[in-house]
Amino acid sequence: MSAPEPRSALSAVLRPGHSGAKGETPVALAERRLAIVQLQARKVQEAALAAAIASALGLTLPPPGQASSASETTAVWVQPGAWLVTAPFTAPGDLARRLAGAAAGLASVTDQTFGKAVLRLSGERARDVLAKGCRVDLHPRVFGPGRTAVTTIAQIGCVLVQAGEAPTFDLVVPSTLAEAFFEWLEASAAEFGCEIREPG
């Protein structure tokens, strides 16, 4: 007998369709179904950990304020010696097991897949939506693709990653606050129009 599919923290509120104003350039909002693991390097093992992860996954552990990707796996710096690593969700614990094998003796590995939710916001007015609740300077001169911030948006702790030029932003928040965060994003996007898309 197979186990039931894990339920999304946003399943009760995220309904594909249009909300807010009708316009030619609405923003797009969708949930990303990702495996999420936190890596915390052990004392004086940061360089060895970076080498091990690069060898096993081809993934560079980035410096502060940056993200890096290899294939479909992304690492985001979140604090000294610590990174969130994400990849498309396949099976519970799969990414954590891969990282634990690569980082044995060098880092603690904590599976955050069901403790975090990821929303992707994209479109010409995405920066304007975020600016209503975010104190980070998101002007493209200083915050472009690959840039990250650990910050507070709408009073909710968030890992913010610019994932593309569109601009496209990934927002990682606690699962327990995901519904409230989604509702704030949808309301903030209302004046521009918001296309809510299927999870991806």
C-alpha positions in Angstrom: 0.0 0.0 0.0 1.5 3.3 -1.0 1.7 6.4 1.3 -0.6 9.3 0.5 0.9 12.2 -1.4 2.0 15.0 0.9 -0.5 17.9 1.0 0.7 21.3 0.0 0.5 24.1 2.7 -1.2 26.2 0.0 -3.8 23.7 -1.2 -6.6 25.5 0.6 -6.0 28.9 -0.9 -4.2 28.6 -4.2 -6.7 28.4 -7.1 -5.5 29.0 -10.7 -7.2 32.0 -12.4 -7.1 35.7 -12.6 -7.5 38.1 -9.7 -7.4 41.9 -9.3 -7.3 44.4 -12.1 -7.5 43.5 -15.8 -4.4 44.7 -17.5 -1.9 43.9 -20.2 1.0 43.1 -17.9 -0.3 41.2 -14.9 2.2 39.5 -12.6 2.2 35.7 -12.3 2.1 33.8 -9.0 2.6 30.1 -8.5 3.7 27.5 -5.9 6.9 25.7 -6.6 6.9 22.0 -5.4 10.5 21.6 -4.3 12.6 19.5 -2.0 14.3 21.9 0.5 17.3 20.9 2.6 19.4 23.1 4.9 23.2 22.4 5.0 25.1 23.7 8.1 28.9 23.3 7.8 30.6 22.0 10.9 33.3 24.0 12.5 36.3 24.7 10.2 34.8 22.3 7.6 33.2 24.9 5.2 35.9 24.6 2.5 35.9 20.8 2.7 32.1 20.8 2.5 32.1 23.1 -0.6 34.6 20.8 -2.3 32.5 17.7 -1.4 29.2 19.2 -2.7 30.9 20.5 -5.9 32.3 17.0 -6.5 29.1 15.1 -5.8 26.5 17.5 -7.3 28.5 19.9 -9.5 27.0 22.6 -7.3 28.9 25.6 -5.9 28.0 26.8 -2.4 27.7 30.5 -3.0 28.9 33.5 -0.9 26.6 35.8 1.1 23.8 37.4 -0.9 24.1 34.9 -3.8 22.5 31.8 -5.2 24.1 29.3 -7.6 22.6 26.5 -9.7 23.7 23.2 -11.3 21.2 21.5 -13.5 17.9 21.7 -11.5 19.6 22.0 -8.0 20.1 25.4 -6.4 22.0 26.5 -3.3 21.2 29.8 -1.5 23.4 31.3 1.2 21.2 31.9 4.3 23.8 32.6 7.1 27.5 32.0 7.8 28.3 28.4 6.9 24.7 27.6 6.0 22.8 27.2 2.7 19.3 26.1 1.6 19.6 23.6 -1.2 16.5 23.0 -3.4 15.6 20.6 -6.2 12.4 19.4 -7.9 10.5 17.2 -5.4 10.7 13.5 -6.4 10.3 11.3 -3.3 10.3 12.3 0.4 13.9 12.5 1.8 15.6 11.9 -1.6 17.5 15.2 -1.7 18.4 15.0 2.0 19.9 11.5 1.5 22.0 12.7 -1.5 23.3 15.6 0.5 23.9 13.6 3.6 26.0 11.1 1.6 28.1 13.9 0.0 28.5 15.9 3.3 29.1 13.0 5.7 31.2 14.3 8.6 31.3 17.8 7.2 27.8 19.3 7.8 24.5 18.7 9.5 21.7 18.1 7.0 18.1 19.1 7.8 15.2 18.3 5.5 13.0 21.4 5.4 10.7 20.2 2.5 7.5 20.1 4.6 8.5 23.0 6.8 8.9 25.5 4.0 6.8 26.6 1.1 8.1 28.3 -2.1 6.1 30.9 -4.1 7.3 32.2 -7.5 6.4 35.8 -8.4 7.2 37.0 -11.9 6.4 39.8 -14.3 7.2 43.4 -15.1 5.6 44.7 -11.9 6.9 42.0 -9.5 9.3 44.4 -7.9 6.4 46.9 -7.2 4.4 44.1 -5.6 7.3 43.2 -3.2 8.2 46.8 -2.5 4.9 47.2 -0.6 6.2 45.0 2.2 10.0 44.5 1.7 12.7 46.9 2.8 15.4 45.4 0.5 16.4 47.6 -2.4 15.2 45.6 -5.4 16.3 48.0 -8.1 17.9 46.0 -10.9 21.1 48.0 -10.6 21.7 46.4 -7.2 19.5 43.3 -7.1 19.6 41.1 -10.2 19.5 37.4 -11.2 21.3 35.3 -8.7 21.0 37.8 -5.8 19.4 36.7 -2.6 18.3 38.2 0.8 17.2 36.8 4.1 14.6 39.4 5.1 11.1 40.1 6.3 8.3 40.7 3.9 4.9 41.6 5.2 6.1 40.8 8.7 7.0 37.2 7.6 10.5 35.9 7.5 11.5 35.1 4.0 14.4 33.9 1.8 14.2 36.0 -1.3 15.9 34.9 -4.5 15.9 36.6 -7.9 15.7 33.6 -10.2 15.4 35.4 -13.6 15.4 38.6 -15.6 11.6 38.9 -16.0 12.0 39.7 -13.1 11.3 36.4 -11.4 11.5 35.9 -7.7 11.3 32.8 -5.5 10.1 33.4 -2.0 10.7 30.7 0.7 8.6 31.1 3.8 7.6 28.8 6.7 4.8 26.4 5.7 2.7 27.6 8.7 2.6 31.1 7.4 2.4 30.3 3.7 -1.4 30.9 3.4 -1.1 34.4 5.0 1.9 35.2 2.7 0.1 34.1 -0.4 -2.9 36.2 0.5 -0.7 39.2 1.1 1.0 38.7 -2.3 -2.3 38.4 -4.1 -3.7 41.5 -2.5 -0.5 43.5 -3.2 -0.6 42.4 -6.9 -4.3 43.3 -7.3 -3.7 46.8 -8.7 -1.6 45.2 -11.5 -3.6 42.1 -12.0 -2.4 38.7 -11.0 -2.4 35.4 -12.9 -2.4 32.5 -10.4 -0.9 29.5 -12.1 -0.8 25.7 -11.5 2.0 24.6 -9.1 5.2 23.6 -10.9 
